[in-house]
Amino acid sequence: MSDATDKLPLTKSELREAGRAMRRRLVGEAYADKLDREVYKNRHMEKFAEVTQEWLFAQQWNRPGLDLKTRSLITIISDTATGSLDALRLHVRFGLNHGWSEDEIVESIMHCLGYIGVPLVRGALIAATQVFDEVRAETA
């Protein structure tokens, strides 16, 4: 967003467009297209996409103070701690796209072991490993 836009309230359509752009930046063009094609064509999921793109991606991910790389790791850890494995699979892609290595992501998840427990960490590691394999296959 430009300096001029930062000073003016954005319309819903401008927020939506900013959110879509951020989402594509986080997950990558090809995977964003896949999600749009396979998940967000459904009218119920379109409502979810509207809210998350206008609020979460346009506003929260664009806040000052942290870079996208750091925000992506915080999100991975949050998913791990709450056992949100479907979200984790998506957010591991964010982390990979923003410079975290597989080993750094695994070590960050492993660091949670003593704080949140074996079952949550195990599930997160299985999910992350599946994403690593998918991403390698997509780029091969």
N, C-alpha and C positions, 0 to 999 in steps of 0.2 A: 504494500500500500504506500502511496506517496505521502509526502508531508501534508499536502493539501487535503487529502482524504482523511488523514489522521485527525484533522481538526473538525471535520464535518461528520454529522451522523450518517452512517451508511444506510441505504434502503435495504429491504429484505433481499432484493435481487442482487445488489452489490455484495452483501454479506454472503449470499449463497455462492456467488462467483468466486469470491476470495476464499471461501471454504473449499470449494471444489479444487481450486488451484493448489491450496496447501495439501489437501488429501493426495493429489496426484504427486506432489513433490515428496511427500512422506513415503508413499507405497510404491511409487514408480508408475510410469505411463502404462505399461503393458498390464500390470496387475490391476490398476485402476479401471482400465477398459474391461478386464475380465469380471471384476466385481459389478460394474455397471450392467454388463450383459447378463450375468448369471444370478445376481442377488437383488439389485435395486430396480429391476423392471416390475417387480411385484408392487401393487398399489400400497400395500401395508408397509413394505420396506422402503418405499419411496418417501413415506411420511418420516420414517426414521432418518433417512438420508438428508432430508430437508433440515431437520432439527440439528443433526450432528454437523452438517456442513455450515449452517449459519452460526451456530454457537461454538461447538467444540473446535472445529478446524479453523474457522474464520477469526474467532476471538481468543480462545484459550491458547491454541498453538502459536498464535502470532503475538502473544504478550512479550514485552521486553524482559530482560533479566536472565534468561537461559537460552542457550542455543538449541537447535533441533536435535543435535546428537545427545545432549544431556537429557532433554525432555523424553526422547525415545527410550533411554535406559530407565528413567523413572517409571515410565509406563510399563515396561517389561517387568520390573520389580513389583509394581502394583498388581499386575495380572497374576504374577507368581504367588503373591501373598494372599490374594483372594480366590485362587484356584480357577481363574477365568481363562481356561485353556483355549477356547475359540478365539477370544480377543488376543491372547498371547501369540497365537500363530500369525495373526496379522501384524502385531506390534514387533515381533522379531524381525519381520521384513523392514519395518521402519528403522530399527537399529542397524541392520545390515546396510541399508541404503544410506545411512548417515555416518558410516565409518566405524561402527563397532565390529570387531572380528568375532568369528564363531567362538573362539576361546574366551574372549572378554565377556561375551554374553553368558556363556556357560559358567564362568567363574562368578559372575554377578548373581546368577541364580543359585549357584552352590553356596555363596556367602549367606543366603537366607536360611540355610539348613538348620542352624542352631536357634533361629528366631521364630520360624513358622512351622518347622517340622518336615519329616521325611516324606510323607505322602504328597504334600503340595510341591515340594522341590522335585520329587521323582516325576510327577505328572508334567511339570513345567519343562524338565529336561527332555522327556520323551517328545513333547510337542515341539520344542525348539529344534531338536534333532530332525524331526520330520520336515520342518521348514527349511533347514539347511540343505537337506537332500533335494527338496523341491526346487529351491533356488539354483542349486548346482545343475540340476537337470534342465531347468529353463535356460540357463546361460551356456549350456554345452552345445 
